[in-house]
Amino acid sequence: LAARQRRAAREAENEAARTVDRLRAPICCIMGHVDTGKTKLLDKIRETNVQDGEAGGITQQIGATYFDKATLLDKIAPVGEYLAAQAHRDKAKQPLSKVDAILGAPPSPTTTTTNGHESASTAAELLKLPALMVIDTPGHESFSNLRSRGSSLCDMAIVVVDLMHGLEQQTLESISMLKRKRTPFVVALNKVDRCYDWQTPRENASIREALDAQSEHTLQEFRDRLRHASVELNEQALNVALYWENDDPRSTVSIVPTSAITGEGVPDLLRVVLSLTQHRLAQTLTWCATLQCTVLEVKVVEGLGATLDVILVNGALREGDALVLCTPDGPLVTQARALLTPPPSRETRVKTELVKHDVIEAAVGLKITGQGLEKVVPGTAVMVCGPDDDVEDLKEEVMKDVAGLVSSLATGGTEDRGVSVQASTLGALEALLEFLRHPGKDRAGHERPAIPVFAASVGPVYKKDVLKASIMAQKGHEQYACILGFDVAVDAEARAHADKVGVKIMTADIIYHLETAFTRHLDDIMERKRAEAHDVAVFPALFKISPKHVFNQKDPIVVGGTVLDGILKVGTPLCIPHNGFLDVGVVQSIQMNHKEVERVKKGTECAVKIVNDSNPTLTYGRQFDATHALYSKLSRASIDALKAYFKDDLSDEDWRLVIKLKKVFSII
């Protein structure tokens, strides 16, 4: 307890020492639907002067791209040049928009040099952020979750929307998640170059410069598509505006049109992200000595063994630090053997030797090597045990993430029957569980049913997970004998065992694809079981023979009549309760208006052919006649089959007839 109090006091001291004069690099995530151009946009943002042999100050870090201040100023320069040119042309000196004003505009285009550095002089004075880190790790779920240290890993987000297709499923997921986490974001309206007859003034031009160069019909198409995307965003309860027309950046989301191919709008996007983060998040971006570090993923690297890719959000790490980490088997205490980052390489995609650091400060992405890191749970916190700390206290603290998930599973909880779920990271597992419990509405606006969860864990699917899932089949819940794997690998032994014991493994890297696969799996099982139960399930029916329409008195008996109640189907066994429950036979075929039909409902007149294999001598007019109605012969098994597989085929009136027939046949 004393150690915990000392740690709390030290953290409070560090909090008090925060100052806006020392900011850390903000962390920005890129999100959006597949094929909207997220990766392409990132490639364009990362682009360096590789042809000229310059490193360009961009380091491709573990799970993130790091831009230093000089590079950022160079990249946002085209916007400054455009604003300066505008100011020079506009003698009336229109005031800058709210977003533009944050980083200002250069005094005059005449001072612009070839590399654009001087043109960004005002931005250089006003930009207080030391750098920018853009996360490009797949699966935004791992960053969205607020970690136990009280801050989300993602400070700002860029939601990429395809101008041609508008909002799509994953984009909607991203937006609702950001709103839930209250994370500020900008919308990159990508693929403007796909507008008909789009002209590119120059590579990486400011978007306003590019729009000025377009013909009227191209601008009209752009405006129409922008209006369509804006309306879709409005439907998500968002106020939106083009960033240079945004008078209230606090409550209105800025839209930045971009092209990942030609680079138009990319300088604007970076400038808007920097402006808004600096303007709105200065307090949250102050550097703090309290360590805040999250595991992104565990990777096995040749020569290094299992390593951790982490994002250091705040504080500092030192080589040799005693790390306290979270694993499924309990807390792990190990030493940080080496802290590694890739060098500022000439070509970021070329494999290079990693650079070792004795001390490294936030915010950065790095690789940690050490012993026993194979089982560390991605998405959990990294803690360091200092001289004043108690290891047991930190062990308890670091396991809170998983304990929190386990307790949420217990309360919101895992059911006594349900599917097994696996995910790559803790955050992804939380997101998957949240989605399965609240899948939201389908396109028709109907609530989709929740999917119950029996077991949940983080990491690849192994044989033990298959064994756990097979419990459902043993309990008779075949539909739940399956594993939903989100962004996880499946061990070969596990897959072989799953085929043997009848466990279905479904994997996907998009959450809602899992739900689709599971729904299809349920439909397949239901169809198969309906086919199997077809002979057992007897639909309730009362049939009255018309004495004037007896076409054949002996086997097969062919008579005409009316369905008094219920549903008469081919294959229905008929009897007469008033005549000592005499078995009349089974309906072999039904004709209505000289056409063969499978079933007829209440009030329908039809002809039926009845076959009685057990008593072929049964004759109409001798053992029975038209005095009493024919009843479908129900049993306990047939009612159970109706309830299980044909519930929706029967109306409330039909179910009332089932209750009536239960009394007739004395079914309990």
C-alpha positions as CSV (number, residue, x, y, z in Angstrom):
1,L,0.0,0.0,0.0
2,A,2.8,2.4,0.9
3,A,4.5,1.7,-2.5
4,R,1.2,2.4,-4.3
5,Q,0.8,5.7,-2.4
6,R,4.4,6.6,-3.3
7,R,3.7,5.8,-7.0
8,A,0.5,7.9,-6.9
9,A,2.3,10.8,-5.3
10,R,5.1,10.6,-7.9
11,E,2.5,10.5,-10.7
12,A,0.7,13.5,-9.3
13,E,4.0,15.4,-9.1
14,N,4.7,14.6,-12.7
15,E,1.2,15.7,-13.7
16,A,1.8,19.0,-11.9
17,A,5.1,19.5,-13.7
18,R,3.4,19.4,-17.2
19,T,3.8,22.6,-19.2
20,V,2.6,23.7,-22.6
21,D,6.2,24.8,-23.4
22,R,7.1,21.2,-23.8
23,L,4.8,19.2,-26.0
24,R,5.1,15.6,-27.2
25,A,4.4,14.5,-30.7
26,P,0.7,13.9,-31.2
27,I,-0.3,10.4,-32.4
28,C,-2.6,10.3,-35.4
29,C,-4.5,7.2,-36.7
30,I,-5.7,6.7,-40.2
31,M,-9.0,4.9,-40.5
32,G,-11.6,4.1,-43.1
33,H,-13.1,1.3,-45.2
34,V,-11.0,-1.0,-47.3
35,D,-10.0,0.4,-50.6
36,T,-10.7,4.1,-49.7
37,G,-6.9,4.7,-50.2
38,K,-5.6,4.8,-46.6
39,T,-2.3,3.1,-47.4
40,K,-1.9,5.0,-50.6
41,L,-2.5,8.3,-48.7
42,L,0.1,7.3,-46.1
43,D,2.6,6.4,-48.8
44,K,2.0,9.9,-50.3
45,I,2.5,11.5,-46.9
46,R,5.7,9.5,-46.2
47,E,7.1,10.3,-49.6
48,T,10.7,11.5,-49.3
49,N,13.2,12.9,-51.8
50,V,14.7,9.5,-52.3
51,Q,15.6,10.3,-55.9
52,D,17.9,13.2,-54.8
53,G,19.5,10.9,-52.1
54,E,17.9,12.8,-49.2
55,A,16.6,11.1,-46.1
56,G,14.0,13.9,-45.7
57,G,13.8,13.5,-41.9
58,I,11.2,10.7,-42.0
59,T,11.8,7.6,-40.0
60,Q,9.7,4.5,-40.7
61,Q,9.2,3.4,-37.1
62,I,7.6,0.3,-35.7
63,G,3.9,0.5,-36.4
64,A,4.1,4.2,-37.0
65,T,5.6,6.8,-39.3
66,Y,7.5,9.6,-37.5
67,F,7.8,13.1,-39.1
68,D,10.2,15.6,-37.5
69,K,9.4,19.3,-37.5
70,A,11.6,20.3,-40.5
71,T,9.9,17.7,-42.7
72,L,6.4,18.8,-41.6
73,L,7.2,22.4,-42.4
74,D,8.5,21.3,-45.8
75,K,5.4,19.2,-46.5
76,I,2.8,21.9,-45.5
77,A,4.7,24.7,-47.5
78,P,2.4,24.5,-50.6
79,V,-0.6,25.7,-48.5
80,G,1.5,28.7,-47.2
81,E,2.5,29.5,-50.8
82,Y,-1.1,29.4,-52.0
83,L,-2.2,31.7,-49.1
84,A,0.6,34.1,-49.8
85,A,-0.3,34.2,-53.5
86,Q,-3.9,34.8,-52.6
87,A,-3.0,37.6,-50.3
88,H,-0.9,39.2,-53.0
89,R,-3.7,39.0,-55.5
90,D,-6.4,40.0,-53.1
91,K,-5.9,43.7,-52.5
92,A,-8.9,43.8,-50.1
93,K,-7.0,41.5,-47.8
94,Q,-9.7,38.9,-46.8
95,P,-9.1,37.6,-43.3
96,L,-7.8,34.0,-43.1
97,S,-10.2,31.2,-42.2
98,K,-10.3,29.9,-38.6
99,V,-8.2,26.8,-39.4
100,D,-5.8,28.6,-41.7
101,A,-5.2,31.3,-39.1
102,I,-3.8,28.8,-36.5
103,L,-0.5,28.4,-38.5
104,G,-0.8,31.7,-40.3
105,A,0.3,32.7,-43.8
106,P,3.7,33.9,-45.1
107,P,4.0,37.6,-45.6
108,S,4.5,37.6,-49.4
109,P,5.1,35.2,-52.3
110,T,8.2,37.2,-53.3
111,T,10.2,35.7,-50.5
112,T,9.6,32.1,-51.5
113,T,12.7,30.1,-52.2
114,T,12.9,27.0,-54.3
115,N,12.6,24.5,-51.4
116,G,9.6,26.4,-49.9
117,H,11.3,26.6,-46.4
118,E,11.1,30.4,-46.2
119,S,7.6,30.4,-47.5
120,A,6.6,28.5,-44.3
121,S,8.4,31.0,-42.0
122,T,5.2,32.0,-40.2
123,A,4.2,28.4,-39.8
124,A,7.7,27.7,-38.4
125,E,7.2,30.3,-35.7
126,L,3.6,29.2,-34.9
127,L,4.1,25.4,-35.0
128,K,4.9,24.3,-31.4
129,L,4.6,20.6,-32.0
130,P,8.0,18.8,-32.1
131,A,6.9,16.1,-34.5
132,L,3.9,14.0,-35.7
133,M,3.4,10.3,-35.5
134,V,1.0,8.7,-37.9
135,I,-0.1,5.2,-36.9
136,D,-0.4,2.8,-39.8
137,T,-0.9,-0.5,-38.0
138,P,-3.8,-2.5,-39.4
139,G,-6.8,-2.8,-37.2
140,H,-7.8,0.5,-35.6
141,E,-9.5,-1.3,-32.7
142,S,-6.2,-1.8,-30.9
143,F,-5.8,2.0,-30.5
144,S,-9.3,3.0,-29.8
145,N,-9.6,1.5,-26.4
146,L,-8.8,3.8,-23.4
147,R,-6.1,2.1,-21.5
148,S,-6.1,2.0,-17.7
149,R,-3.6,4.9,-17.6
150,G,-6.4,7.2,-18.5
151,S,-5.5,8.2,-22.1
152,S,-6.3,6.8,-25.4
153,L,-3.4,5.9,-27.6
154,C,-4.8,8.0,-30.5
155,D,-4.9,11.8,-30.0
156,M,-6.3,12.6,-33.5
157,A,-7.7,10.6,-36.3
158,I,-8.0,10.9,-40.1
159,V,-11.1,9.2,-41.4
160,V,-10.6,8.5,-45.1
161,V,-13.8,8.6,-47.2
162,D,-13.9,7.6,-50.9
163,L,-15.4,10.6,-52.8
164,M,-16.8,8.1,-55.4
165,H,-18.6,5.7,-52.9
166,G,-19.4,7.9,-49.9
167,L,-19.6,6.3,-46.4
168,E,-19.1,2.5,-46.2
169,Q,-19.5,0.0,-43.4
170,Q,-16.1,0.2,-41.8
171,T,-16.1,4.0,-42.1
172,L,-19.4,4.1,-40.1
173,E,-17.7,1.8,-37.5
174,S,-14.7,4.1,-37.3
175,I,-16.9,7.2,-36.9
176,S,-19.1,5.7,-34.2
177,M,-16.0,4.5,-32.3
178,L,-14.3,7.9,-32.5
179,K,-17.5,9.6,-31.3
180,R,-17.8,7.1,-28.4
181,K,-14.1,7.8,-27.4
182,R,-14.6,11.5,-28.0
183,T,-11.5,11.6,-30.2
184,P,-11.3,14.6,-32.6
185,F,-10.9,13.8,-36.3
186,V,-10.8,15.2,-39.8
187,V,-12.3,13.7,-42.9
188,A,-10.0,13.1,-45.9
189,L,-12.3,13.0,-48.9
190,N,-10.0,11.0,-51.1
191,K,-9.8,10.3,-54.9
192,V,-10.8,13.8,-56.1
193,D,-8.6,13.0,-59.2
194,R,-11.3,10.5,-60.2
195,C,-13.6,13.4,-61.1
196,Y,-14.1,13.6,-64.9
197,D,-11.4,15.7,-66.7
198,W,-9.5,16.5,-63.5
199,Q,-6.4,18.6,-64.1
200,T,-3.4,18.4,-61.8
201,P,-1.5,21.8,-61.6
202,R,1.5,20.1,-59.9
203,E,2.4,17.2,-57.6
204,N,1.4,17.8,-53.9
205,A,-0.4,21.1,-54.7
206,S,-2.7,22.7,-52.1
207,I,-6.2,21.5,-52.8
208,R,-7.5,25.1,-53.3
209,E,-4.8,25.6,-56.0
210,A,-6.0,22.4,-57.7
211,L,-9.7,23.4,-57.6
212,D,-8.8,26.8,-59.1
213,A,-7.3,24.9,-62.1
214,Q,-10.4,22.9,-62.8
215,S,-13.0,23.6,-65.5
216,E,-16.6,24.3,-64.5
217,H,-18.1,20.8,-65.3
218,T,-15.3,19.2,-63.2
219,L,-16.0,21.5,-60.3
220,Q,-19.8,20.8,-60.6
221,E,-19.2,17.0,-60.3
222,F,-16.9,17.7,-57.3
223,R,-19.5,19.8,-55.6
224,D,-22.2,17.2,-56.2
225,R,-20.1,14.4,-54.8
226,L,-19.0,16.6,-51.9
227,R,-22.7,17.4,-51.1
228,H,-23.6,13.7,-51.2
229,A,-20.8,12.8,-48.8
230,S,-21.7,15.7,-46.5
231,V,-25.3,14.6,-46.3
232,E,-24.2,11.1,-45.4
233,L,-22.0,12.5,-42.7
234,N,-24.9,14.7,-41.5
235,E,-26.9,11.5,-41.2
236,Q,-24.3,10.3,-38.6
237,A,-25.1,13.4,-36.5
238,L,-22.0,15.3,-37.7
239,N,-21.7,18.9,-38.7
240,V,-19.2,19.1,-41.6
241,A,-17.6,21.8,-43.8
242,L,-14.6,22.2,-46.1
243,Y,-11.8,23.2,-43.8
244,W,-11.3,26.7,-45.2
245,E,-15.0,27.3,-44.8
246,N,-15.2,26.0,-41.2
247,D,-16.0,28.8,-38.9
248,D,-16.3,26.6,-35.8
249,P,-13.6,23.9,-35.8
250,R,-14.6,22.9,-32.3
251,S,-18.0,21.5,-33.2
252,T,-17.8,21.1,-37.0
253,V,-15.7,18.4,-38.6
254,S,-13.3,19.7,-41.2
255,I,-13.3,18.0,-44.7
256,V,-10.0,18.0,-46.6
257,P,-10.4,16.8,-50.3
258,T,-7.3,14.8,-51.3
259,S,-5.8,12.7,-54.0
260,A,-3.4,9.9,-52.9
261,I,-2.2,9.5,-56.5
262,T,-1.2,13.1,-57.3
263,G,-0.7,14.3,-53.8
264,E,-3.2,17.2,-54.1
265,G,-4.6,18.1,-50.7
266,V,-2.0,16.1,-48.8
267,P,-0.2,19.3,-47.6
268,D,-3.6,20.6,-46.5
269,L,-4.4,17.4,-44.7
270,L,-1.1,17.5,-42.7
271,R,-1.6,21.2,-42.0
272,V,-5.2,20.8,-40.7
273,V,-4.1,17.9,-38.5
274,L,-1.2,19.9,-37.0
275,S,-3.4,23.1,-36.6
276,L,-6.3,21.3,-34.9
277,T,-4.1,19.2,-32.6
278,Q,-2.0,22.1,-31.5
279,H,-5.1,24.4,-31.1
280,R,-7.4,21.9,-29.3
281,L,-5.1,19.4,-27.6
282,A,-2.2,21.4,-26.3
283,Q,-3.1,20.5,-22.7
284,T,-3.3,16.8,-23.4
285,L,0.0,16.8,-25.5
286,T,2.2,18.2,-22.7
287,W,5.1,15.9,-22.0
288,C,4.9,14.0,-18.7
289,A,7.5,11.9,-17.0
290,T,5.0,9.2,-16.0
291,L,5.4,6.2,-18.3
292,Q,2.5,5.6,-20.7
293,C,3.4,2.8,-23.1
294,T,1.2,0.3,-25.0
295,V,2.1,-3.0,-26.6
296,L,1.0,-3.0,-30.3
297,E,2.1,-6.6,-31.2
298,V,4.5,-9.4,-30.4
299,K,6.8,-10.3,-33.3
300,V,9.4,-13.1,-33.6
301,V,12.4,-11.6,-35.3
302,E,15.3,-13.7,-36.5
303,G,18.3,-13.3,-34.2
304,L,16.3,-11.4,-31.6
305,G,13.6,-13.9,-30.6
306,A,10.2,-12.7,-29.5
307,T,10.2,-8.9,-29.5
308,L,7.5,-6.3,-28.5
309,D,6.5,-3.5,-30.8
310,V,5.3,-0.7,-28.5
311,I,4.2,2.9,-28.8
312,L,5.7,5.1,-26.1
313,V,3.1,7.8,-25.6
314,N,4.6,9.6,-22.6
315,G,7.6,9.3,-20.3
316,A,10.9,7.6,-21.1
317,L,12.4,4.0,-21.3
318,R,15.9,3.0,-20.5
319,E,17.9,-0.1,-21.5
320,G,18.0,-2.5,-18.6
321,D,14.7,-1.3,-17.1
322,A,12.7,-4.0,-15.2
323,L,9.5,-4.3,-17.2
324,V,6.2,-5.6,-15.8
325,L,4.0,-7.0,-18.5
326,C,0.7,-8.8,-18.9
327,T,0.3,-12.4,-20.2
328,P,-2.7,-14.7,-20.2
329,D,-0.9,-16.8,-17.5
330,G,-0.3,-13.8,-15.2
331,P,2.1,-10.9,-14.8
332,L,5.6,-11.2,-16.3
333,V,8.7,-9.4,-14.9
334,T,11.6,-9.2,-17.4
335,Q,14.5,-6.9,-18.3
336,A,14.5,-4.6,-21.4
337,R,17.6,-6.0,-23.1
338,A,17.6,-3.5,-25.9
339,L,15.5,-0.6,-27.2
340,L,15.6,-0.5,-31.0
341,T,14.3,1.8,-33.7
342,P,15.0,1.7,-37.4
343,P,17.5,4.4,-38.6
344,P,16.3,7.4,-40.8
345,S,16.8,5.2,-43.9
346,R,17.2,6.4,-47.4
347,E,14.5,4.1,-48.6
348,T,12.0,3.2,-45.9
349,R,11.1,-0.1,-47.4
350,V,14.7,-1.4,-47.4
351,K,15.5,-3.7,-44.5
352,T,18.1,-1.9,-42.3
353,E,20.0,-2.6,-39.1
354,L,18.0,-1.4,-36.1
355,V,19.6,1.4,-34.0
356,K,20.1,0.8,-30.3
357,H,19.2,3.5,-27.7
358,D,20.2,3.7,-24.1
359,V,17.3,6.1,-23.3
360,I,14.3,7.0,-25.5
361,E,11.7,9.6,-24.9
362,A,8.0,9.9,-26.0
363,A,6.3,9.9,-28.4
364,V,7.9,7.1,-30.5
365,G,7.3,3.6,-31.8
366,L,10.0,1.2,-30.8
367,K,10.9,-2.5,-30.5
368,I,11.9,-4.0,-27.1
369,T,13.8,-7.2,-26.8
370,G,13.9,-9.4,-23.7
371,Q,13.2,-12.8,-22.3
372,G,9.9,-14.6,-22.2
373,L,8.0,-12.0,-24.3
374,E,6.1,-14.6,-26.5
375,K,2.9,-14.5,-24.5
376,V,2.6,-10.8,-23.7
377,V,-1.0,-9.7,-24.5
378,P,-1.0,-7.0,-27.3
379,G,-3.0,-3.9,-26.3
380,T,-1.9,-4.0,-22.7
381,A,0.2,-1.5,-20.8
382,V,4.0,-1.7,-20.2
383,M,5.1,-0.7,-16.7
384,V,8.6,-0.1,-15.3
385,C,9.6,-1.2,-11.8
386,G,11.7,1.6,-10.3
387,P,13.8,1.6,-7.1
388,D,10.8,2.9,-5.0
389,D,8.3,0.6,-6.6
390,D,6.8,-2.6,-5.2
391,V,6.8,-5.3,-7.9
392,E,3.6,-6.9,-6.5
393,D,1.7,-3.6,-6.7
394,L,2.8,-3.1,-10.4
395,K,1.9,-6.8,-11.2
396,E,-1.6,-6.1,-9.9
397,E,-1.8,-2.8,-11.8
398,V,-0.6,-4.3,-15.1
399,M,-3.1,-7.2,-15.0
400,K,-6.1,-4.7,-14.5
401,D,-6.6,-4.5,-18.3
402,V,-7.2,-8.2,-18.6
403,A,-9.0,-8.4,-15.2
404,G,-11.3,-5.6,-16.4
405,L,-12.0,-7.6,-19.6
406,V,-12.7,-10.8,-17.6
407,S,-15.0,-9.0,-15.2
408,S,-16.8,-7.3,-18.2
409,L,-17.1,-10.8,-19.7
410,A,-18.6,-12.0,-16.4
411,T,-21.0,-9.2,-16.0
412,G,-22.0,-8.4,-19.5
413,G,-21.0,-11.7,-19.8
414,T,-20.1,-14.9,-21.2
415,E,-23.1,-17.1,-21.4
416,D,-23.4,-20.8,-20.5
417,R,-23.8,-21.3,-24.2
418,G,-22.4,-19.3,-27.1
419,V,-19.5,-19.0,-29.5
420,S,-15.8,-18.8,-28.7
421,V,-14.0,-15.7,-29.8
422,Q,-10.3,-14.9,-30.4
423,A,-8.7,-11.7,-31.4
424,S,-5.2,-10.4,-32.0
425,T,-5.1,-7.8,-29.3
426,L,-6.9,-6.9,-26.2
427,G,-8.4,-3.8,-27.8
428,A,-9.6,-5.9,-30.8
429,L,-11.2,-8.4,-28.5
430,E,-13.0,-5.7,-26.6
431,A,-14.2,-4.2,-29.9
432,L,-15.3,-7.7,-31.1
433,L,-17.2,-8.5,-27.9
434,E,-18.9,-5.0,-28.0
435,F,-20.0,-5.7,-31.6
436,L,-21.3,-9.2,-30.9
437,R,-23.4,-7.9,-28.0
438,H,-24.7,-4.8,-29.9
439,P,-24.5,-5.6,-33.6
440,G,-26.6,-2.5,-34.4
441,K,-29.2,-2.3,-37.2
442,D,-29.2,-3.8,-40.7
443,R,-29.8,-1.7,-43.8
444,A,-33.5,-2.1,-43.4
445,G,-33.3,-0.6,-40.0
446,H,-34.1,-3.8,-38.0
447,E,-32.1,-4.6,-34.9
448,R,-29.7,-7.5,-35.5
449,P,-29.8,-10.2,-32.8
450,A,-26.8,-10.3,-30.4
451,I,-24.5,-13.3,-30.6
452,P,-23.9,-15.0,-27.2
453,V,-20.2,-15.6,-26.2
454,F,-19.1,-18.6,-24.2
455,A,-15.3,-18.0,-24.1
456,A,-12.9,-15.2,-25.2
457,S,-9.2,-15.0,-25.4
458,V,-6.3,-13.1,-27.1
459,G,-3.9,-14.7,-29.5
460,P,-3.8,-17.4,-32.2
461,V,-6.2,-20.3,-32.2
462,Y,-4.6,-23.5,-30.7
463,K,-5.9,-27.0,-30.1
464,K,-6.9,-26.1,-26.5
465,D,-9.3,-23.4,-27.9
466,V,-10.8,-26.0,-30.2
467,L,-11.3,-28.4,-27.2
468,K,-13.1,-25.6,-25.3
469,A,-15.4,-24.8,-28.3
470,S,-16.2,-28.5,-28.8
471,I,-18.0,-28.4,-25.3
472,M,-20.9,-26.7,-27.1
473,A,-21.3,-29.7,-29.5
474,Q,-21.2,-32.1,-26.5
475,K,-23.9,-30.1,-24.8
476,G,-26.0,-30.4,-27.9
477,H,-25.6,-26.7,-29.1
478,E,-24.1,-27.5,-32.5
479,Q,-24.7,-24.0,-33.8
480,Y,-22.3,-22.6,-31.2
481,A,-19.5,-25.1,-31.7
482,C,-17.5,-22.6,-33.6
483,I,-14.6,-20.1,-33.1
484,L,-14.8,-16.5,-34.4
485,G,-11.2,-15.4,-35.0
486,F,-10.6,-11.7,-35.6
487,D,-7.3,-11.0,-37.3
488,V,-5.7,-14.1,-35.8
489,A,-3.6,-17.0,-37.2
490,V,-4.9,-20.6,-36.8
491,D,-2.5,-23.4,-35.8
492,A,-2.4,-26.3,-38.2
493,E,-3.0,-28.9,-35.4
494,A,-6.0,-26.8,-34.2
495,R,-7.5,-26.8,-37.7
496,A,-7.0,-30.6,-38.1
497,H,-8.6,-31.2,-34.7
498,A,-11.5,-28.8,-35.4
499,D,-12.3,-30.8,-38.6
500,K,-12.2,-34.0,-36.6
501,V,-14.5,-32.9,-33.7
502,G,-16.9,-30.8,-35.9
503,V,-15.8,-27.3,-34.7
504,K,-16.1,-24.6,-37.4
505,I,-13.3,-22.0,-37.4
506,M,-14.2,-18.7,-39.0
507,T,-11.6,-16.0,-39.4
508,A,-11.7,-12.5,-40.8
509,D,-9.8,-9.2,-40.5
510,I,-13.0,-7.1,-40.6
511,I,-15.4,-7.5,-37.6
512,Y,-18.7,-7.5,-39.5
513,H,-17.5,-10.2,-41.9
514,L,-17.4,-12.5,-38.9
515,E,-21.0,-11.8,-38.1
516,T,-22.0,-12.4,-41.7
517,A,-20.1,-15.8,-41.7
518,F,-21.7,-16.8,-38.4
519,T,-25.2,-15.9,-39.6
520,R,-24.6,-17.9,-42.7
521,H,-23.4,-20.8,-40.5
522,L,-26.6,-20.6,-38.5
523,D,-28.8,-20.6,-41.7
524,D,-27.0,-23.6,-43.0
525,I,-27.5,-25.6,-39.8
526,M,-31.2,-24.5,-39.6
527,E,-31.8,-25.6,-43.2
528,R,-30.2,-29.0,-42.5
529,K,-32.2,-29.5,-39.3
530,R,-35.4,-28.4,-41.0
531,A,-34.8,-31.0,-43.7
532,E,-34.1,-33.6,-41.0
533,A,-37.2,-32.7,-39.0
534,H,-39.4,-32.6,-42.1
535,D,-40.8,-36.1,-41.4
536,V,-41.2,-35.5,-37.7
537,A,-42.9,-32.1,-37.7
538,V,-46.7,-32.4,-38.2
539,F,-48.5,-29.2,-38.9
540,P,-51.9,-28.7,-37.1
541,A,-54.9,-29.1,-39.4
542,L,-58.6,-30.0,-39.4
543,F,-60.1,-31.2,-42.7
544,K,-63.8,-31.7,-43.5
545,I,-64.7,-34.1,-46.3
546,S,-67.4,-33.0,-48.7
547,P,-69.8,-36.1,-49.2
548,K,-70.5,-34.9,-52.8
549,H,-66.8,-35.1,-53.7
550,V,-65.7,-38.6,-52.9
551,F,-63.7,-39.7,-55.9
552,N,-62.2,-43.0,-54.6
553,Q,-63.5,-44.8,-51.5
554,K,-60.7,-47.3,-51.1
555,D,-56.9,-47.1,-50.8
556,P,-55.8,-44.6,-52.1
557,I,-58.8,-42.6,-50.8
558,V,-59.4,-39.5,-52.9
559,V,-61.8,-37.0,-51.5
560,G,-62.6,-33.3,-51.8
561,G,-63.2,-31.0,-48.9
562,T,-62.4,-27.9,-46.9
563,V,-59.5,-27.0,-44.5
564,L,-61.5,-25.9,-41.4
565,D,-58.4,-24.8,-39.5
566,G,-54.6,-24.8,-39.6
567,I,-52.3,-25.8,-42.4
568,L,-52.7,-29.1,-44.3
569,K,-49.4,-30.4,-45.8
570,V,-48.3,-33.3,-48.0
571,G,-47.1,-36.0,-45.6
572,T,-49.5,-35.1,-42.8
573,P,-50.9,-38.2,-40.9
574,L,-54.7,-37.9,-40.4
575,C,-57.0,-39.6,-37.9
576,I,-60.6,-39.3,-36.5
577,P,-60.5,-38.8,-32.7
578,H,-64.3,-39.2,-32.5
579,N,-64.0,-42.7,-34.0
580,G,-61.6,-44.2,-31.5
581,F,-58.6,-42.3,-33.0
582,L,-59.0,-44.2,-36.2
583,D,-55.9,-43.9,-38.5
584,V,-57.2,-42.8,-41.9
585,G,-53.7,-42.6,-43.5
586,V,-51.1,-40.1,-44.7
587,V,-51.7,-37.2,-47.2
588,Q,-49.8,-38.2,-50.4
589,S,-50.8,-35.3,-52.6
590,I,-53.0,-32.2,-52.6
591,Q,-54.7,-30.7,-55.7
592,M,-56.2,-27.2,-55.8
593,N,-57.7,-25.9,-59.1
594,H,-56.3,-29.0,-60.8
595,K,-52.7,-28.1,-59.7
596,E,-50.5,-30.0,-57.4
597,V,-49.6,-28.0,-54.2
598,E,-47.4,-28.7,-51.1
599,R,-49.7,-27.1,-48.5
600,V,-53.1,-25.4,-48.1
601,K,-54.3,-23.0,-45.5
602,K,-57.6,-22.5,-43.5
603,G,-60.7,-21.9,-45.7
604,T,-59.2,-23.5,-48.8
605,E,-61.2,-26.1,-50.8
606,C,-59.0,-28.9,-52.3
607,A,-58.8,-32.6,-53.2
608,V,-56.5,-34.9,-51.2
609,K,-55.1,-38.3,-51.9
610,I,-54.7,-40.4,-48.7
611,V,-52.7,-43.6,-48.5
612,N,-52.9,-46.1,-45.6
613,D,-50.1,-48.7,-45.9
614,S,-50.9,-50.3,-42.5
615,N,-54.7,-50.8,-43.3
616,P,-55.2,-50.8,-47.1
617,T,-58.7,-52.2,-46.7
618,L,-59.9,-49.1,-45.0
619,T,-62.9,-47.8,-47.0
620,Y,-64.9,-44.5,-46.9
621,G,-68.5,-45.1,-46.1
622,R,-67.8,-48.3,-44.2
623,Q,-65.3,-47.5,-41.3
624,F,-65.7,-43.7,-41.5
625,D,-67.7,-41.0,-43.4
626,A,-68.0,-37.2,-43.7
627,T,-69.7,-36.8,-40.3
628,H,-66.5,-36.0,-38.4
629,A,-63.5,-33.9,-39.4
630,L,-60.1,-35.5,-40.0
631,Y,-57.4,-34.2,-37.5
632,S,-53.7,-34.1,-38.2
633,K,-52.1,-36.6,-35.8
634,L,-49.8,-34.6,-33.4
635,S,-47.3,-36.0,-30.9
636,R,-44.9,-34.5,-28.4
637,A,-42.0,-35.0,-30.8
638,S,-43.9,-33.3,-33.7
639,I,-44.8,-30.2,-31.5
640,D,-41.1,-29.9,-30.3
641,A,-39.9,-30.1,-34.0
642,L,-42.4,-27.3,-34.9
643,K,-41.2,-25.1,-32.0
644,A,-37.6,-25.6,-32.9
645,Y,-37.5,-25.4,-36.7
646,F,-40.9,-24.1,-38.0
647,K,-41.9,-21.5,-35.4
648,D,-42.1,-18.7,-38.0
649,D,-44.1,-20.8,-40.5
650,L,-47.1,-20.9,-38.1
651,S,-49.4,-18.0,-37.3
652,D,-50.7,-17.2,-33.8
653,E,-54.0,-18.8,-34.9
654,D,-52.2,-22.0,-35.9
655,W,-50.5,-22.2,-32.5
656,R,-53.9,-21.9,-30.8
657,L,-55.0,-24.9,-32.8
658,V,-51.8,-26.8,-31.6
659,I,-52.9,-26.1,-28.0
660,K,-56.4,-27.3,-28.8
661,L,-55.0,-30.5,-30.4
662,K,-52.7,-31.1,-27.4
663,K,-55.9,-31.6,-25.3
664,V,-57.5,-33.8,-27.9
665,F,-54.5,-36.1,-28.1
666,S,-53.7,-35.8,-24.3
667,I,-50.2,-34.5,-25.0
668,I,-48.4,-33.2,-21.8
